[in-house]
Amino acid sequence: MAATMLLSLIARKTRNNDTLADCKIGLPECPISSSYYFYRVSLPANATFLTLFSLSLIAYLGTYALTRRATAFTFAMCAGVILEVLGYVGRIMSWHDQWSENGFLMQIVCLTIAPAFMAGGIYLCLRRIVYAFGPENSRITPEAYTRIFIPCDILSLLLQAAGGGIASSASHSNKSPDTGDNIMVAGLAFQVFTLLIFMLLCLDFALRTHKRYRSLGESAFDQNPTLAGIRGSWRFKAFLGALSLATICIFWRSVYRVAELGEGWTGNLIRKQNLFIGFEGVMVIVACFALNAFHPALCFSEAMAGMGGLGSKKKAKGAQRAAGGEKSASASNSDAEAAQV
């Protein structure tokens, strides 16, 4: 046992100067534990995830090509899925050579930061949902959701990317990646915190909306006929379920990665491939497919063209000025109404 641990340390810290750098699978002097992984990387599992994420990417691009809506959401999801594809390419590279540094670093950096983009896409959706039901049901303004959570997501992404870059550079220089790893964990922990606050605000919005509905009936919601039709559609209800599922999956995955990377690159959790497959791969692909199937541009396309998008208030004011500043006393504060101004 001690000899195996020693080989592991040698392989990770002095790889360029050690014969283990030339190791191949099957050689008796090259135990799997001396590679960058503590297990034999599964080709079937990683090839499956590579295929699934590639299909998800095609679906997001295809939906956007057909609808030309939800641009920011599509960008965020596609960026995340592309990183997932690159990450699983890296793991397949590692299957060919588990002692190669390139595949290991490629997968650990790409797969760590990818869901941060997806979380950004999820945050963008809540603002439009609030407009669909009526801003008066929300504790904070619809715009506040974007202003709070998008900067937090960017900060989390920057921390994870910076940590990954520092860890990668240190590994190439045969130095300890602990500093970079700690920064990555800080970024992940901040992402978990942000997602938790987001879920609590979503729950608060749902409870407030339900409470007002019980006391006011349909008048608790925005009365615009278009939005009323959207709220009653099965597609919109399915989208709400899909968004909830995706949020929980990304949160669950992020908690797991904080625990995993918090132990370092030689910890206990990182040694277990089954946990990685279940809590990383499965959780993220379920989130992606849920939003593929119930894409916001398909489930409430009318609402995607009005208020709730980035900069939509400025666009609405510009449209008002261009139309001569006409105002209607009965104009709704809603998504679809603002789009018609």
C-alpha positions as CSV (number, residue, x, y, z in Angstrom):
1,M,0.0,0.0,0.0
2,A,2.8,2.4,0.9
3,A,4.6,1.6,-2.3
4,T,1.5,2.3,-4.4
5,M,1.1,5.7,-2.7
6,L,4.7,6.5,-3.3
7,L,4.4,5.7,-7.0
8,S,1.3,7.9,-7.1
9,L,3.2,10.8,-5.7
10,I,6.2,10.3,-7.9
11,A,3.9,10.1,-11.0
12,R,2.2,13.3,-10.2
13,K,5.1,15.4,-9.0
14,T,8.0,14.3,-11.1
15,R,6.3,12.9,-14.2
16,N,8.6,14.5,-16.8
17,N,11.7,13.1,-15.2
18,D,10.3,9.7,-14.3
19,T,9.9,6.5,-16.4
20,L,6.3,6.5,-15.4
21,A,5.8,9.2,-18.0
22,D,6.2,6.5,-20.6
23,C,3.8,4.1,-18.9
24,K,1.2,2.2,-20.8
25,I,-1.9,0.2,-19.7
26,G,-1.1,-3.4,-18.9
27,L,2.6,-3.0,-17.9
28,P,3.2,-4.5,-14.5
29,E,5.5,-1.7,-13.5
30,C,2.7,0.8,-14.2
31,P,-0.2,0.4,-11.8
32,I,-3.3,2.4,-12.6
33,S,-3.0,4.2,-9.3
34,S,0.3,5.8,-10.6
35,S,-1.6,7.5,-13.4
36,Y,-3.5,10.8,-13.1
37,Y,-6.6,8.7,-12.2
38,F,-7.0,6.0,-9.5
39,Y,-9.2,3.9,-11.8
40,R,-9.3,2.7,-15.4
41,V,-11.1,5.4,-17.3
42,S,-14.3,3.9,-18.8
43,L,-14.4,4.3,-22.6
44,P,-18.1,3.3,-23.0
45,A,-19.3,5.7,-20.3
46,N,-17.3,8.7,-21.7
47,A,-18.1,7.9,-25.3
48,T,-21.8,7.8,-24.3
49,F,-21.6,11.2,-22.6
50,L,-19.6,12.7,-25.6
51,T,-22.4,11.5,-27.9
52,L,-25.2,12.7,-25.7
53,F,-23.7,16.2,-25.2
54,S,-23.0,16.5,-28.9
55,L,-26.7,15.7,-29.6
56,S,-27.7,18.3,-27.0
57,L,-25.6,20.9,-28.7
58,I,-27.1,20.2,-32.1
59,A,-30.6,20.5,-30.5
60,Y,-29.8,23.9,-29.0
61,L,-28.4,25.2,-32.2
62,G,-31.2,23.8,-34.2
63,T,-33.9,25.3,-31.9
64,Y,-32.2,28.7,-32.2
65,A,-32.0,28.4,-36.0
66,L,-35.7,27.7,-36.2
67,T,-36.9,30.3,-33.7
68,R,-34.3,33.0,-33.5
69,R,-35.3,33.6,-29.9
70,A,-33.7,33.2,-26.5
71,T,-30.3,34.3,-27.8
72,A,-28.7,34.8,-24.4
73,F,-30.1,31.6,-23.1
74,T,-28.9,29.7,-26.2
75,F,-25.4,31.2,-25.9
76,A,-25.1,30.2,-22.3
77,M,-26.3,26.7,-22.8
78,C,-24.2,26.1,-25.9
79,A,-21.1,27.4,-24.2
80,G,-21.6,25.0,-21.4
81,V,-22.4,22.0,-23.6
82,I,-19.3,22.7,-25.8
83,L,-17.1,22.6,-22.7
84,E,-18.8,19.3,-21.7
85,V,-17.9,17.9,-25.2
86,L,-14.3,19.0,-24.8
87,G,-14.2,17.6,-21.3
88,Y,-15.3,14.2,-22.4
89,V,-12.9,14.3,-25.4
90,G,-10.2,14.8,-22.7
91,R,-11.4,11.8,-20.8
92,I,-11.3,9.7,-23.9
93,M,-7.7,10.9,-24.5
94,S,-7.0,9.8,-21.0
95,W,-8.4,6.4,-21.8
96,H,-5.7,6.0,-24.5
97,D,-3.0,7.2,-22.1
98,Q,-3.8,7.7,-18.4
99,W,-0.3,9.0,-17.8
100,S,-0.7,11.9,-20.2
101,E,-1.2,15.3,-18.6
102,N,-3.1,16.9,-21.4
103,G,-6.2,14.8,-21.3
104,F,-6.4,15.0,-17.6
105,L,-6.1,18.8,-17.4
106,M,-8.5,19.2,-20.3
107,Q,-11.2,17.3,-18.7
108,I,-10.8,18.6,-15.2
109,V,-10.9,22.3,-16.3
110,C,-13.6,22.0,-19.0
111,L,-16.0,19.8,-16.9
112,T,-15.5,21.9,-13.8
113,I,-16.5,25.3,-15.4
114,A,-19.1,24.1,-18.0
115,P,-22.2,24.1,-15.6
116,A,-21.4,27.7,-14.6
117,F,-22.6,28.7,-18.1
118,M,-25.7,26.5,-17.8
119,A,-26.5,28.1,-14.5
120,G,-26.3,31.5,-16.2
121,G,-28.9,30.3,-18.8
122,I,-31.2,29.1,-15.9
123,Y,-30.9,32.5,-14.2
124,L,-32.0,34.3,-17.4
125,C,-35.3,32.3,-17.5
126,L,-36.6,33.4,-14.1
127,R,-37.0,37.1,-15.1
128,R,-39.3,36.1,-18.0
129,I,-41.3,33.8,-15.8
130,V,-41.9,36.6,-13.3
131,Y,-43.2,38.8,-16.1
132,A,-45.5,35.9,-17.3
133,F,-47.2,35.7,-13.9
134,G,-47.0,39.4,-13.0
135,P,-44.2,41.3,-11.3
136,E,-46.4,42.2,-8.4
137,N,-46.1,38.5,-7.3
138,S,-42.3,38.8,-6.8
139,R,-40.6,40.1,-3.7
140,I,-38.0,41.9,-5.9
141,T,-38.3,43.4,-9.4
142,P,-37.9,41.1,-12.4
143,E,-34.8,43.0,-13.5
144,A,-33.2,42.4,-10.1
145,Y,-32.9,38.7,-10.8
146,T,-30.6,39.3,-13.8
147,R,-28.7,42.0,-12.1
148,I,-28.0,39.9,-9.0
149,F,-27.4,36.4,-10.4
150,I,-25.6,37.0,-13.7
151,P,-22.7,39.0,-12.1
152,C,-22.5,36.3,-9.4
153,D,-22.4,33.6,-12.1
154,I,-19.6,35.5,-13.9
155,L,-17.6,35.8,-10.7
156,S,-18.0,32.1,-10.1
157,L,-16.9,31.3,-13.7
158,L,-13.9,33.6,-13.5
159,L,-12.8,32.0,-10.2
160,Q,-13.1,28.5,-11.6
161,A,-11.4,29.4,-14.9
162,A,-8.5,31.2,-13.1
163,G,-8.1,28.3,-10.7
164,G,-8.1,25.8,-13.5
165,G,-5.4,27.9,-15.4
166,I,-3.2,28.2,-12.3
167,A,-3.5,24.5,-11.5
168,S,-2.8,23.6,-15.1
169,S,0.3,25.8,-15.3
170,A,1.5,24.4,-12.0
171,S,1.1,20.9,-13.1
172,H,3.0,21.6,-16.4
173,S,5.8,23.0,-14.2
174,N,5.8,19.9,-11.9
175,K,4.6,22.1,-9.0
176,S,1.7,21.5,-6.7
177,P,-1.7,22.4,-8.2
178,D,-3.1,23.0,-4.7
179,T,-3.4,26.8,-5.1
180,G,-5.3,26.6,-8.3
181,D,-7.4,23.8,-7.0
182,N,-8.4,25.9,-4.0
183,I,-9.4,28.8,-6.2
184,M,-11.5,26.4,-8.3
185,V,-13.2,25.1,-5.2
186,A,-13.9,28.7,-4.1
187,G,-15.5,29.4,-7.4
188,L,-17.6,26.2,-7.1
189,A,-18.6,26.9,-3.5
190,F,-19.7,30.4,-4.6
191,Q,-21.7,28.8,-7.4
192,V,-23.4,26.5,-4.9
193,F,-24.2,29.5,-2.7
194,T,-25.6,31.5,-5.6
195,L,-27.8,28.5,-6.8
196,L,-29.1,28.0,-3.2
197,I,-30.2,31.7,-3.0
198,F,-31.7,31.4,-6.4
199,M,-33.7,28.3,-5.5
200,L,-34.9,30.0,-2.3
201,L,-36.1,33.1,-4.3
202,C,-37.8,30.8,-6.8
203,L,-39.6,29.0,-3.9
204,D,-40.5,32.4,-2.4
205,F,-41.9,33.6,-5.7
206,A,-44.0,30.4,-6.1
207,L,-45.4,30.6,-2.6
208,R,-46.3,34.3,-3.0
209,T,-47.9,33.7,-6.3
210,H,-49.9,30.8,-5.0
211,K,-51.0,32.8,-1.9
212,R,-52.2,35.7,-4.0
213,Y,-54.0,33.3,-6.4
214,R,-55.9,31.8,-3.5
215,S,-57.1,35.2,-2.3
216,L,-57.5,37.0,-5.6
217,G,-58.1,34.2,-8.2
218,E,-57.0,34.9,-11.7
219,S,-56.7,38.7,-11.0
220,A,-53.5,37.9,-9.1
221,F,-51.9,37.3,-12.5
222,D,-51.1,39.6,-15.4
223,Q,-54.4,39.8,-17.4
224,N,-52.9,40.0,-20.8
225,P,-54.7,37.4,-22.9
226,T,-51.5,36.2,-24.5
227,L,-49.8,35.6,-21.2
228,A,-52.9,34.0,-19.8
229,G,-52.9,31.5,-22.7
230,I,-49.2,30.8,-22.1
231,R,-49.7,30.1,-18.4
232,G,-52.5,27.7,-19.1
233,S,-50.6,25.7,-21.7
234,W,-49.1,22.3,-20.9
235,R,-45.8,23.3,-22.6
236,F,-45.3,26.2,-20.2
237,K,-46.1,24.0,-17.2
238,A,-43.7,21.4,-18.5
239,F,-41.0,24.1,-19.0
240,L,-41.4,25.1,-15.3
241,G,-40.9,21.5,-14.3
242,A,-37.9,21.1,-16.6
243,L,-36.3,24.3,-15.3
244,S,-36.8,23.1,-11.7
245,L,-35.2,19.7,-12.6
246,A,-32.3,21.3,-14.4
247,T,-31.6,23.6,-11.4
248,I,-31.7,20.8,-8.9
249,C,-29.3,18.7,-11.1
250,I,-26.8,21.5,-11.5
251,F,-27.0,22.3,-7.8
252,W,-26.5,18.6,-6.8
253,R,-23.6,18.3,-9.3
254,S,-21.9,21.4,-7.9
255,V,-22.2,20.3,-4.3
256,Y,-20.5,17.0,-5.3
257,R,-17.7,18.8,-7.2
258,V,-17.0,21.0,-4.2
259,A,-16.7,18.0,-2.0
260,E,-14.6,16.1,-4.5
261,L,-12.1,18.8,-5.4
262,G,-12.1,20.1,-1.8
263,E,-10.1,16.9,-1.0
264,G,-7.6,17.7,-3.7
265,W,-6.6,15.7,-6.8
266,T,-5.6,12.7,-4.7
267,G,-8.6,12.7,-2.3
268,N,-11.1,9.9,-1.6
269,L,-14.0,11.0,-3.8
270,I,-12.0,11.6,-6.9
271,R,-10.9,8.0,-6.8
272,K,-14.5,6.7,-7.5
273,Q,-15.5,6.7,-11.1
274,N,-19.0,5.6,-10.4
275,L,-19.7,8.8,-8.3
276,F,-18.2,10.9,-11.1
277,I,-20.5,9.3,-13.7
278,G,-23.6,9.5,-11.6
279,F,-23.1,13.0,-10.0
280,E,-21.3,14.7,-12.8
281,G,-22.2,13.2,-16.1
282,V,-25.7,12.0,-15.4
283,M,-26.8,15.2,-13.5
284,V,-25.5,17.6,-16.2
285,I,-26.9,15.7,-19.2
286,V,-30.3,15.3,-17.5
287,A,-30.3,19.1,-17.0
288,C,-29.3,19.7,-20.7
289,F,-31.9,17.3,-22.1
290,A,-34.7,18.7,-19.9
291,L,-34.1,22.1,-21.4
292,N,-33.7,20.7,-24.8
293,A,-37.1,19.1,-24.7
294,F,-38.8,22.1,-23.1
295,H,-36.8,24.9,-24.5
296,P,-38.1,28.4,-23.5
297,A,-38.3,29.5,-27.1
298,L,-40.7,26.7,-27.8
299,C,-42.7,26.6,-24.6
300,F,-43.5,30.3,-24.4
301,S,-42.2,31.8,-27.5
302,E,-44.5,34.9,-27.4
303,A,-43.1,36.0,-24.1
304,M,-39.5,35.5,-25.3
305,A,-39.9,38.5,-27.6
306,G,-40.8,41.1,-25.0
307,M,-39.9,42.2,-21.5
308,G,-37.6,40.0,-19.6
309,G,-34.7,39.9,-22.0
310,L,-31.4,41.7,-21.4
311,G,-31.9,45.4,-22.2
312,S,-35.6,44.9,-23.0
313,K,-36.7,48.0,-20.9
314,K,-34.4,50.3,-22.9
315,K,-35.7,48.8,-26.2
316,A,-39.3,49.4,-25.0
317,K,-38.5,53.0,-24.1
318,G,-36.8,53.5,-27.5
319,A,-39.9,52.1,-29.2
320,Q,-42.1,54.5,-27.3
321,R,-40.1,57.5,-28.3
322,A,-40.1,56.4,-31.9
323,A,-43.9,56.0,-31.8
324,G,-44.2,59.6,-30.5
325,G,-44.4,58.8,-26.8
326,E,-48.0,57.6,-27.0
327,K,-49.2,56.1,-23.7
328,S,-52.2,54.1,-22.8
329,A,-53.7,54.3,-19.3
330,S,-54.7,50.6,-19.6
331,A,-51.4,49.4,-20.9
332,S,-50.2,46.3,-19.1
333,N,-46.8,46.1,-17.5
334,S,-46.5,42.7,-19.1
335,D,-44.1,40.9,-21.3
336,A,-46.2,40.7,-24.4
337,E,-47.7,44.2,-24.0
338,A,-44.3,45.8,-23.9
339,A,-43.3,44.0,-27.1
340,Q,-46.3,45.6,-28.9
341,V,-45.3,49.1,-28.0
